[in-house]
Amino acid sequence: MRLALFDLDGTLLPTDSDHAFGEFMVAIGWADGAQWRARNDAFYADYQAGRLDLDAYVDFATSAWRTRPEAEALAARERFMREVIAPQLHPRAHELVRRHRDAGELVAIVTATNEFVTAPIAAAFAVEHLIAVQLERDGDGRVTGRVRGVPSFREGKVRRVDDWLASLGHRWADFEHVSFYSDSTNDLPLLERASDPVATNPTPALAAIAQERGWRTLHLFE
């Protein structure tokens, strides 16, 4: 068997969907423009530098929409998909995922962006299995702003993939070939676990590591 794993933001998308959703909250008037944008940008810079406080970010990122009626939040997400994400779904990214899927490989997107933002994006790529940051909900089903379980971030991605494979009755050793595509050094733990790590649209830091270690490099958006 073969396994193909894909990071999402910067890898299959030429943007960061979490940061973009925050910008969209400002655009539709659900968040204060200058203050929100400054904090959103600061969190994104922390992510790029490998020092993101994920719990604090999830609380911040969900605060603009989690108190609104679910139907209203879902309608905003649909508009975000249509206006922001759909124009950035590149044919080469679609083709890459399709090639692995058509080969009969088990395919999953593994992302540190939360499940609310990423579920429709995974569906747009026709990927059934999404491993994303899970959002805690209260007894009434409302998002609390806290992370549920192990976040799929840095080392947590390896743990979440382990748990997902186990839920399917598999383990890493069942797969003769494991590909993982990512753009970021935040994903080094999972890249190092894969038999075929692919630095995809890599940051300069990841590009240097890939060259040093002889990993494949792929540019989807040139």
N, C-alpha and C positions, 0 to 999 in steps of 0.2 A: 504494500500500500504506500501511497504518497500523500503528503500533507503540504498544503500551501497556505501560508499565513501572510496577511497584509496589514501593515499599519495603514491609517487613513489619512490624517492631515499631513500635507507635504509629500505624501507618498502616492496615494491614488487621487488626491485632490491637490491642486496647486495653491491651496489656501489652508488656513486653520479654521475648521468649522466652529469650534468653540469660541474663538475670538470673533469670528464673523457673526455668530449668533448674538454676541454681546453688542456688536456694532448695529445689528439689525434692531435690537431692543431700543437703542437710541433713535434709530431712524423712524420707528413707528411710535415714538413718544412714550414708551414704557419705562425708560430709564433717563435720568438726568444727563444731558449731553456731555458737558465738559468734565464733570466729576466722574461719571461712569467711564467715559472713554479713557481718562487718565489711569484709573484703577485697572481697567481691562488691559490697557497697554502694559502696565507694570507687571501684572500677572503673566502676560505673554512673554515679556522679557525674562522673567524668572524661569519660565518653562524652558526657553531657549538656552538659558545659562545652566540648566540642570539643578535649580534650587527651588522649584515650585512647591509651595505648601498647598497640596491638592485639596485638603479638607477646607481650608480657607477659601480657595478658589471656587469650589463647588457651591459653598454657601453663598458667595458673592454672585456667581454666574446664574444661579437659579432664582435669586431673589426678585428679579424683575418680572418673572412670570408665574412663580409657584403659588401665589395667593389668588391668582385669577381663576375664573371658572374653567374647568378642563376643556370645554368645547372652544372657548376663546383662545386658550393656549395652543390647542391643536390647530386651530385655524391660522394662527400666527406662524406656527411651524410649517404648515403647508405653503403659506405665502413665502416664507424664507427659502424653502426648497425650490419653489418656482422662480423666484426673482434672483436669488443669490447663488444657490448650489447648482441648479440645472445648467446654467451657462458655463460652469466650470467642470462638467463631467466630460473629460477628454476621451476621444475615441481610442487613443493608445492605452489609456488606463483600462477602459472597458475590454479591449482586446486582450490585454495581459491577464485579467481575471478570467475571461471567457476561455482562454487557452488552457488554463489549469483545470477549470471546471469541465470542459469538454474532454479532457484527458482522463476523466474519472477520478481526479484527486479530491480529497476532502479539503474544503476551502473555508476559511474563516477570516473575518476582519477583526483585528485585535487593537483596540484604541483606548487612549486615556481620556477621550471625550465622553460625556455622559450618554446614557442610552436614549434619553429623550431627543437629543439633537441628532444622534447618529442612526437610529432605527430606520428612518426613511431613506437615508443615504445608502445604507447597506442594501435595502430593497431595490434602490435604483441600479445598483451593481449586480442585482440578482444573486446576492450572497445570502444564503439561508442562515448561516451561523455568525452571530455578532457577539463578540466579547468586548463589552464596554463598561465604563464606570456605572455601577448600579446605584440608583437613588433610593434612599430610605423613604418609606411612606408611613404615615400614621394610621391609626385604626380606621379612619375615614377615607384612606387612600390618597391623602394629600402629601405631596413632596415636602419633606421637612428641611431640606438644605444640607442634610448629612449624607455621607457615603454609606451604602449598605455592603457589608462584607469586605473582601479584599479588593482594593481598587486595581484596575488593569493599568498600572503605571509602573515603569521601571521594573524592579524585580517582581512586582505583583503580576506583571503580564505572564511570566513563566508559571506562577502559581495558578492563575486563572486558566491558562491553557491546560495545565495538568488536570485541574478539576473538570474542565469541559470534556477532555478526552475520556476521563474516567466515567463521566455521565453517559458517554456513548459506548462504554465497554472497551475502550482502547487505552493504550499507554504509549509513551514515546517510542519504546522499543518495537512496537508493531509496524513502524513506518521505516521503510528502507531509505526514504529520501524526504527531507523536511526543508522546504524553502520558506524564508521569511524576508519580506521586502519592507524596508524602513528608510527614512531620511535622517534619523536623529540618533545622537549618542545616548539619549534617554532610553533607547531600546537595545543598548548593548547586551543586557542580560539575555534577552530572547534571541538576538542575533548570534550570540555565542553558543546558544543551545542548538541552533539550526545546523543541518549538514550543508545547506546552501544559503548562506547569508548574502543578501543582495542589497547593497547600498543604493537606494533609489532616490534620485534627485537629492543627493546627500548634502548636508551642511558641510562647510569646509572641514570641521573637526572629524566628522564621520568619513569624509572622502579620504582624509589622511590615514585614518585607521584602516580603511578598506584597502588602500594601496599597500600599506605596511604588511597586512595579513593576507593579501592575495585574494580578497573577496571580489566578487563580481560587482560592477557598478552599472547602473541603468539610469538613463535620463528620459523621462516620459514627456516632458513638457517643453523641450527645445523646439 
